[in-house]
Amino acid sequence: MIDHTITITHEVGLHARPAATFVKKAAEFESAITIENVTRGSDSMNAKSVVSVFKAAVAQGHDVKIVTDGSDEREAMDALVGLIESNFGE
């Protein structure tokens, strides 16, 4: 299991297109992946569900904790952190 906390810098946070992009990337991996809005103190949510990611209510400037657990956990974490660091490809 790996966890990583990162700040979301996208202007709409994890809503609309960024959320869909994040969920699509997470779904590419076998590992269980969760996301938690540390700033709001939310529960861990399934990062492979767009509804769950929306419920985390992540806005610009919020810190999120991503947890990956499984056979490809390192690759999943690297891909998701890279996606956030690239501002979702923008």
C-alpha positions as CSV (number, residue, x, y, z in Angstrom):
1,M,0.0,0.0,0.0
2,I,1.2,3.5,-1.0
3,D,-0.2,6.8,0.0
4,H,0.6,10.3,-1.3
5,T,-0.8,13.7,-0.4
6,I,-0.9,16.4,-3.1
7,T,-2.5,19.8,-3.7
8,I,-5.0,20.2,-6.5
9,T,-4.2,23.3,-8.5
10,H,-6.8,23.0,-11.4
11,E,-9.1,26.0,-11.4
12,V,-12.2,23.8,-11.0
13,G,-10.6,21.3,-8.6
14,L,-11.7,17.7,-9.1
15,H,-15.0,18.5,-10.9
16,A,-16.3,18.0,-14.4
17,R,-13.5,17.1,-16.9
18,P,-10.6,16.8,-14.4
19,A,-12.7,14.4,-12.3
20,A,-13.6,12.3,-15.3
21,T,-10.0,12.2,-16.4
22,F,-8.8,11.2,-13.0
23,V,-11.4,8.4,-12.7
24,K,-10.6,7.1,-16.2
25,K,-6.9,6.9,-15.4
26,A,-7.6,5.2,-12.0
27,A,-9.7,2.6,-13.8
28,E,-6.8,1.5,-15.9
29,F,-5.1,-0.2,-12.9
30,E,-5.9,-3.4,-11.0
31,S,-5.0,-1.9,-7.6
32,A,-7.7,-0.6,-5.3
33,I,-7.4,3.2,-5.3
34,T,-9.0,5.7,-2.9
35,I,-9.0,9.4,-2.6
36,E,-9.6,11.5,0.5
37,N,-10.1,15.3,0.7
38,V,-7.7,16.1,3.5
39,T,-8.7,19.8,3.5
40,R,-12.3,19.0,4.2
41,G,-11.7,15.9,6.3
42,S,-13.7,13.7,4.0
43,D,-13.9,9.9,4.2
44,S,-11.9,7.9,1.7
45,M,-13.7,7.5,-1.5
46,N,-13.4,5.0,-4.4
47,A,-11.2,6.8,-7.0
48,K,-12.6,4.7,-9.8
49,S,-16.1,6.1,-9.3
50,V,-16.9,9.6,-10.7
51,V,-19.8,9.9,-8.2
52,S,-17.5,9.2,-5.3
53,V,-14.9,11.6,-6.6
54,F,-17.6,14.3,-6.9
55,K,-18.7,13.6,-3.3
56,A,-15.1,14.3,-2.1
57,A,-15.8,18.0,-3.1
58,V,-12.3,18.8,-4.0
59,A,-11.8,22.4,-4.9
60,Q,-8.7,24.3,-6.2
61,G,-6.1,24.4,-3.4
62,H,-7.4,21.4,-1.5
63,D,-5.0,18.7,-0.4
64,V,-6.0,15.1,-1.3
65,K,-4.6,11.9,-0.1
66,I,-4.4,9.1,-2.7
67,V,-4.0,5.5,-1.6
68,T,-3.1,2.7,-4.0
69,D,-3.1,-0.9,-2.9
70,G,-2.4,-3.9,-5.2
71,S,-0.1,-5.4,-7.7
72,D,0.4,-2.3,-9.8
73,E,0.2,0.2,-6.9
74,R,3.4,2.1,-7.8
75,E,2.5,2.5,-11.4
76,A,-1.0,3.7,-10.5
77,M,0.3,6.2,-8.0
78,D,2.9,7.6,-10.4
79,A,0.3,7.9,-13.1
80,L,-2.3,9.7,-10.9
81,V,0.3,12.1,-9.3
82,G,1.7,12.8,-12.8
83,L,-1.8,13.6,-14.0
84,I,-2.4,16.1,-11.1
85,E,1.0,17.6,-11.5
86,S,0.4,18.2,-15.2
87,N,-2.9,20.0,-14.3
88,F,-4.8,17.2,-16.0
89,G,-3.0,17.6,-19.3
90,E,-3.6,21.3,-19.7
